Amino acid sequence: KSGSGKGTQAALLMDYLKQNDSRQIFNIETGKEFRNFINQTTYTARSAKDILDVGGRQPDFLAINIWGKILMDNLEDNEHIIGDGFPRSRLEAEVLDTAFKFYKRAKPIIIYMNVENESVIDRLVKRGRADDKEDAIKNRLKFYADDVLPAIEYYRNNPGYTFLDINGEPAIKMIHKDLISKLESEWASQ
């Protein structure tokens, strides 16, 4: 969910992994990738910018193409994969599932930052990024409810994944502590 603190927690998790695990980290931040993409002058980029400007959800084909190409061009064996902000639909989740199987990633861990809409609105207004306008925020929350929640439920109910539900409301350090505690518990049981 936009404004849930997922980017902050992803950065803290990467710092933790760098200090505690010898494996490399492969990070995909789809929001950043889309913001870079819309700076191009192609028809597709201009169309994607129009969607971004009103807080709409990018079409599945475009999102899958962006993160799929990043995986194909850059992923190495045995790296941690940290995906920030995707998948954003059930279809994307199902396609990502095929990628995990292709890359032989057994039982990936899905981390869900659970934050109330009121907190999200407050955080995004304070963040003040160009696409954090009130109407755009409301549109993002609507597509979250309509499109992202089915992807979350796909992972929550799929025995091929470990699903960690993290309360994203407390202070940043408390959230990180809870996240690391749940991850360490999961790793210890493997």
C-alpha positions as CSV (number, residue, x, y, z in Angstrom):
1,K,0.0,0.0,0.0
2,S,1.4,3.4,-0.9
3,G,2.6,5.1,2.3
4,S,2.8,1.9,4.3
5,G,6.5,2.3,5.0
6,K,7.4,-0.6,2.7
7,G,10.3,1.3,1.1
8,T,11.7,2.3,4.5
9,Q,11.4,-1.3,5.8
10,A,12.9,-2.7,2.6
11,A,16.0,-0.4,3.1
12,L,16.3,-1.5,6.8
13,L,15.9,-5.1,5.8
14,M,18.7,-4.8,3.2
15,D,21.0,-3.2,5.8
16,Y,20.2,-6.1,8.1
17,L,20.9,-8.7,5.4
18,K,24.2,-7.0,4.4
19,Q,25.4,-7.3,8.0
20,N,24.1,-10.8,8.7
21,D,24.2,-12.8,5.5
22,S,26.9,-13.3,2.9
23,R,24.4,-13.5,0.0
24,Q,23.9,-10.6,-2.4
25,I,20.7,-8.6,-2.4
26,F,18.6,-8.1,-5.5
27,N,16.2,-5.2,-5.0
28,I,13.3,-4.2,-7.3
29,E,11.4,-1.1,-6.5
30,T,8.7,-0.9,-9.2
31,G,7.5,2.6,-8.2
32,K,11.0,3.9,-8.8
33,E,11.2,2.0,-12.0
34,F,7.9,3.5,-13.3
35,R,9.0,7.0,-12.3
36,N,12.2,6.5,-14.3
37,F,10.3,5.0,-17.2
38,I,7.8,7.9,-17.6
39,N,10.7,10.2,-18.2
40,Q,11.2,8.6,-21.6
41,T,9.6,10.2,-24.6
42,T,7.8,7.1,-26.0
43,Y,4.1,6.9,-26.5
44,T,4.0,4.1,-23.9
45,A,5.9,6.2,-21.4
46,R,3.7,9.2,-21.9
47,S,0.6,7.1,-21.5
48,A,2.0,5.6,-18.3
49,K,2.7,9.1,-17.0
50,D,-0.9,10.0,-17.5
51,I,-1.9,7.1,-15.3
52,L,0.7,7.9,-12.7
53,D,-0.4,11.5,-12.5
54,V,-3.9,10.6,-11.4
55,G,-2.8,7.8,-9.1
56,G,-4.1,5.0,-11.3
57,R,-2.7,1.5,-11.5
58,Q,-0.4,0.7,-14.4
59,P,-1.7,-2.1,-16.7
60,D,-0.5,-5.6,-15.8
61,F,1.4,-6.0,-19.1
62,L,3.5,-2.9,-18.4
63,A,4.3,-3.8,-14.8
64,I,5.1,-7.4,-15.6
65,N,7.4,-6.3,-18.5
66,I,9.3,-3.8,-16.2
67,W,10.0,-6.1,-13.3
68,G,10.3,-9.2,-15.6
69,K,13.0,-7.5,-17.7
70,I,14.9,-6.5,-14.5
71,L,14.8,-10.1,-13.3
72,M,15.9,-11.5,-16.6
73,D,18.7,-9.0,-17.1
74,N,20.1,-8.8,-13.6
75,L,19.2,-11.7,-11.2
76,E,22.0,-14.0,-10.2
77,D,21.6,-17.4,-8.4
78,N,21.0,-17.4,-4.7
79,E,20.5,-13.7,-4.2
80,H,17.9,-12.4,-1.8
81,I,15.1,-10.8,-3.8
82,I,13.5,-7.8,-2.2
83,G,10.5,-6.6,-4.2
84,D,9.1,-3.2,-3.1
85,G,5.6,-2.4,-4.4
86,F,4.7,-5.4,-6.5
87,P,2.8,-7.4,-7.5
88,R,-0.2,-5.1,-7.7
89,S,-2.8,-7.5,-9.0
90,R,-3.7,-11.2,-8.8
91,L,-2.5,-11.7,-12.4
92,E,0.9,-10.1,-11.5
93,A,1.1,-12.4,-8.5
94,E,0.4,-15.5,-10.6
95,V,3.1,-14.4,-13.2
96,L,5.6,-13.7,-10.4
97,D,4.8,-17.2,-9.1
98,T,6.0,-18.6,-12.4
99,A,9.2,-16.6,-12.1
100,F,9.8,-17.9,-8.6
101,K,9.4,-21.4,-9.9
102,F,11.6,-20.8,-12.9
103,Y,14.3,-19.4,-10.6
104,K,13.8,-22.4,-8.2
105,R,12.9,-20.2,-5.3
106,A,11.3,-22.6,-2.8
107,K,8.7,-21.1,-0.4
108,P,9.4,-17.4,-0.9
109,I,8.6,-15.1,2.1
110,I,6.0,-12.4,1.4
111,I,6.1,-9.5,3.8
112,Y,2.8,-7.5,4.0
113,M,3.0,-4.1,5.7
114,N,-0.5,-3.7,7.2
115,V,-1.4,0.0,7.6
116,E,-4.8,1.7,8.0
117,N,-5.9,4.1,5.2
118,E,-6.0,7.1,7.6
119,S,-2.3,6.6,8.4
120,V,-1.4,6.2,4.7
121,I,-3.1,9.4,3.8
122,D,-1.4,11.3,6.6
123,R,2.0,9.8,5.7
124,L,1.7,10.5,2.0
125,V,0.6,14.1,2.5
126,K,3.6,14.7,4.8
127,R,5.9,13.0,2.2
128,G,4.8,15.5,-0.4
129,R,6.1,13.7,-3.5
130,A,4.8,15.1,-6.9
131,D,2.3,12.2,-7.2
132,D,1.1,12.5,-3.6
133,K,-1.9,14.8,-4.4
134,E,-5.2,14.1,-2.5
135,D,-7.1,12.8,-5.5
136,A,-4.2,10.6,-6.6
137,I,-3.9,9.2,-3.1
138,K,-7.6,8.3,-3.1
139,N,-7.3,6.7,-6.5
140,R,-4.3,4.6,-5.2
141,L,-6.3,3.5,-2.2
142,K,-9.2,2.5,-4.4
143,F,-7.0,0.4,-6.8
144,Y,-5.3,-1.1,-3.7
145,A,-8.7,-2.3,-2.4
146,D,-9.8,-3.5,-5.9
147,D,-6.6,-4.9,-7.3
148,V,-3.8,-5.3,-4.7
149,L,-5.8,-7.0,-1.9
150,P,-6.6,-10.0,-4.2
151,A,-2.9,-10.4,-4.8
152,I,-2.3,-10.3,-1.0
153,E,-4.9,-12.9,-0.4
154,Y,-3.4,-15.1,-3.2
155,Y,-0.1,-15.2,-1.2
156,R,-1.8,-15.3,2.3
157,N,-3.7,-18.5,1.2
158,N,-1.0,-20.1,-0.9
159,P,0.9,-22.9,0.9
160,G,3.9,-22.4,-1.5
161,Y,4.7,-19.1,0.3
162,T,5.4,-17.9,3.8
163,F,3.2,-14.9,4.5
164,L,4.3,-12.5,7.2
165,D,1.7,-9.9,8.3
166,I,3.5,-7.0,9.8
167,N,1.8,-4.2,11.7
168,G,3.0,-1.0,9.9
169,E,1.4,1.4,12.4
170,P,4.1,1.7,15.2
171,A,7.3,3.6,15.0
172,I,9.8,2.6,12.3
173,K,12.2,0.9,14.7
174,M,9.4,-1.1,16.3
175,I,8.2,-2.3,12.9
176,H,11.7,-3.3,11.9
177,K,12.2,-5.2,15.2
178,D,8.9,-7.1,14.6
179,L,9.9,-7.9,11.0
180,I,13.3,-9.2,11.9
181,S,11.9,-11.2,14.8
182,K,9.4,-12.9,12.5
183,L,12.0,-13.5,9.7
184,E,14.5,-15.0,12.2
185,S,11.8,-17.3,13.6
186,E,10.9,-18.4,10.0
187,W,14.6,-19.0,9.0
188,A,15.2,-21.0,12.2
189,S,12.3,-23.3,11.4
190,Q,13.6,-24.1,7.9
